[in-house]
Amino acid sequence: MPRLDQIRKQADDHRALAMDARKLNLENLKLVGIFTDLSRNYTDLITKPTYRAVMESDSRTIDGSILRQFEKEVEERMNLTRQIIVEAKKSFDNQLKIQKLKDTFFVVNEQLTKANKQRAFFRI
């Protein structure tokens, strides 16, 4: 019966790892979507007719108020992008740490199982 319990425990551990990997993959997909939206947001800003005219005009004829507005909108988007990048890094770092701990736990568990088998074998 101990062998059956051990096999069941290993199967449960692997199932948990698979579920965690699935969750991590879903989080990654969400982040990819967020970064895609951010990229589209920058593109929309640059292609806005008012700002496009500013970028295509001679630097001596640029309206200062439009330039300041453009700069303000770019800065807002840059700040948002930085915040999202920081959050994404935290998410990836934490998930990597959790995964490393689980991997270590699994390896130590395997070593313990092997040691118990050897101990039982040498007792006989």
C-alpha positions as a LaTeX table, in Angstrom:
\begin{tabular}{lrrr}
\hline
Residue & $x$ (\AA) & $y$ (\AA) & $z$ (\AA) \\
\hline
Met1 & 0.00 & 0.00 & 0.00 \\
Pro2 & 2.83 & 2.54 & 0.65 \\
Arg3 & 3.93 & 2.17 & $-2.99$ \\
Leu4 & 0.40 & 2.96 & $-4.18$ \\
Asp5 & 0.28 & 6.03 & $-1.92$ \\
Gln6 & 3.62 & 7.15 & $-3.29$ \\
Ile7 & 2.48 & 6.78 & $-6.90$ \\
Arg8 & $-0.74$ & 8.61 & $-6.14$ \\
Lys9 & 1.23 & 11.42 & $-4.45$ \\
Gln10 & 3.53 & 11.76 & $-7.46$ \\
Ala11 & 0.55 & 11.86 & $-9.82$ \\
Asp12 & $-1.08$ & 14.56 & $-7.68$ \\
Asp13 & 2.16 & 16.58 & $-7.65$ \\
His14 & 2.42 & 16.38 & $-11.44$ \\
Arg15 & $-1.23$ & 17.32 & $-11.85$ \\
Ala16 & $-0.67$ & 20.37 & $-9.63$ \\
Leu17 & 2.38 & 21.36 & $-11.69$ \\
Ala18 & 0.37 & 21.04 & $-14.90$ \\
Met19 & $-2.40$ & 23.22 & $-13.45$ \\
Asp20 & 0.14 & 25.84 & $-12.36$ \\
Ala21 & 1.71 & 25.82 & $-15.82$ \\
Arg22 & $-1.73$ & 26.28 & $-17.35$ \\
Lys23 & $-2.45$ & 29.23 & $-15.06$ \\
Leu24 & 0.93 & 30.75 & $-15.90$ \\
Asn25 & 0.21 & 30.33 & $-19.61$ \\
Leu26 & $-3.16$ & 32.10 & $-19.20$ \\
Glu27 & $-1.47$ & 34.96 & $-17.36$ \\
Asn28 & 1.11 & 35.20 & $-20.14$ \\
Leu29 & $-1.65$ & 35.38 & $-22.74$ \\
Lys30 & $-3.32$ & 38.19 & $-20.80$ \\
Leu31 & $-0.03$ & 40.12 & $-20.64$ \\
Val32 & 0.54 & 39.64 & $-24.37$ \\
Gly33 & $-2.95$ & 41.07 & $-24.96$ \\
Ile34 & $-2.22$ & 44.05 & $-22.73$ \\
Phe35 & 1.06 & 44.78 & $-24.50$ \\
Thr36 & $-0.64$ & 44.42 & $-27.88$ \\
Asp37 & $-3.26$ & 46.97 & $-26.80$ \\
Leu38 & $-0.51$ & 49.32 & $-25.61$ \\
Ser39 & 1.26 & 49.04 & $-28.94$ \\
Arg40 & $-1.99$ & 49.76 & $-30.76$ \\
Asn41 & $-2.55$ & 52.72 & $-28.44$ \\
Tyr42 & 0.82 & 54.24 & $-29.42$ \\
Thr43 & 0.06 & 53.66 & $-33.09$ \\
Asp44 & $-3.34$ & 55.32 & $-32.74$ \\
Leu45 & $-1.72$ & 58.30 & $-31.04$ \\
Ile46 & 0.92 & 58.74 & $-33.72$ \\
Thr47 & $-1.60$ & 58.42 & $-36.53$ \\
Lys48 & $-4.03$ & 60.93 & $-35.03$ \\
Pro49 & $-4.58$ & 63.55 & $-37.75$ \\
Thr50 & $-3.58$ & 66.47 & $-35.52$ \\
Tyr51 & $-0.33$ & 64.88 & $-34.40$ \\
Arg52 & 0.45 & 63.44 & $-37.79$ \\
Ala53 & 0.29 & 66.94 & $-39.25$ \\
Val54 & 2.69 & 68.13 & $-36.55$ \\
Met55 & 5.18 & 65.35 & $-37.28$ \\
Glu56 & 5.05 & 65.98 & $-41.01$ \\
Ser57 & 5.34 & 69.76 & $-40.78$ \\
Asp58 & 8.44 & 71.91 & $-40.66$ \\
Ser59 & 9.81 & 72.26 & $-37.12$ \\
Arg60 & 9.55 & 76.06 & $-37.35$ \\
Thr61 & 5.79 & 75.96 & $-37.95$ \\
Ile62 & 4.78 & 73.58 & $-35.14$ \\
Asp63 & 2.06 & 74.86 & $-32.83$ \\
Gly64 & 3.48 & 74.79 & $-29.29$ \\
Ser65 & 0.17 & 73.89 & $-27.63$ \\
Ile66 & $-0.32$ & 70.88 & $-29.91$ \\
Leu67 & 3.25 & 69.80 & $-29.27$ \\
Arg68 & 2.73 & 70.04 & $-25.49$ \\
Gln69 & $-0.51$ & 68.06 & $-25.75$ \\
Phe70 & 1.23 & 65.39 & $-27.84$ \\
Glu71 & 4.10 & 65.22 & $-25.33$ \\
Lys72 & 1.61 & 64.92 & $-22.44$ \\
Glu73 & $-0.25$ & 62.03 & $-24.10$ \\
Val74 & 3.00 & 60.24 & $-24.94$ \\
Glu75 & 4.21 & 60.65 & $-21.34$ \\
Glu76 & 0.93 & 59.27 & $-19.97$ \\
Arg77 & 1.24 & 56.21 & $-22.18$ \\
Met78 & 4.90 & 55.76 & $-21.27$ \\
Asn79 & 4.07 & 55.86 & $-17.55$ \\
Leu80 & 1.30 & 53.31 & $-18.04$ \\
Thr81 & 3.66 & 51.10 & $-20.04$ \\
Arg82 & 6.32 & 51.29 & $-17.32$ \\
Gln83 & 3.77 & 50.35 & $-14.65$ \\
Ile84 & 2.58 & 47.37 & $-16.66$ \\
Ile85 & 6.15 & 46.22 & $-17.30$ \\
Val86 & 6.94 & 46.41 & $-13.57$ \\
Glu87 & 3.83 & 44.38 & $-12.74$ \\
Ala88 & 4.63 & 41.85 & $-15.48$ \\
Lys89 & 8.16 & 41.41 & $-14.15$ \\
Lys90 & 6.83 & 40.83 & $-10.64$ \\
Ser91 & 4.41 & 38.23 & $-11.96$ \\
Phe92 & 7.08 & 36.38 & $-13.92$ \\
Asp93 & 9.60 & 36.57 & $-11.08$ \\
Asn94 & 7.12 & 35.19 & $-8.54$ \\
Gln95 & 5.97 & 32.43 & $-10.86$ \\
Leu96 & 9.57 & 31.44 & $-11.57$ \\
Lys97 & 10.37 & 31.32 & $-7.86$ \\
Ile98 & 7.31 & 29.20 & $-7.17$ \\
Gln99 & 8.17 & 26.85 & $-10.03$ \\
Lys100 & 11.77 & 26.48 & $-8.83$ \\
Leu101 & 10.57 & 25.69 & $-5.32$ \\
Lys102 & 8.13 & 23.09 & $-6.63$ \\
Asp103 & 10.83 & 21.54 & $-8.81$ \\
Thr104 & 13.18 & 21.39 & $-5.84$ \\
Phe105 & 10.48 & 19.84 & $-3.68$ \\
Phe106 & 9.77 & 17.25 & $-6.36$ \\
Val107 & 13.48 & 16.33 & $-6.71$ \\
Val108 & 13.94 & 16.06 & $-2.94$ \\
Asn109 & 10.80 & 13.91 & $-2.72$ \\
Glu110 & 12.18 & 11.62 & $-5.43$ \\
Gln111 & 15.50 & 11.35 & $-3.57$ \\
Leu112 & 13.69 & 10.53 & $-0.34$ \\
Thr113 & 11.66 & 7.84 & $-2.08$ \\
Lys114 & 14.83 & 6.32 & $-3.54$ \\
Ala115 & 16.57 & 6.41 & $-0.16$ \\
Asn116 & 13.57 & 4.71 & 1.50 \\
Lys117 & 13.62 & 1.98 & $-1.15$ \\
Gln118 & 17.32 & 1.37 & $-0.60$ \\
Arg119 & 16.86 & 1.29 & 3.15 \\
Ala120 & 14.03 & $-1.24$ & 2.82 \\
Phe121 & 16.11 & $-3.33$ & 0.42 \\
Phe122 & 19.15 & $-3.46$ & 2.70 \\
Arg123 & 17.04 & $-4.35$ & 5.75 \\
Ile124 & 15.97 & $-7.62$ & 4.17 \\
\hline
\end{tabular}
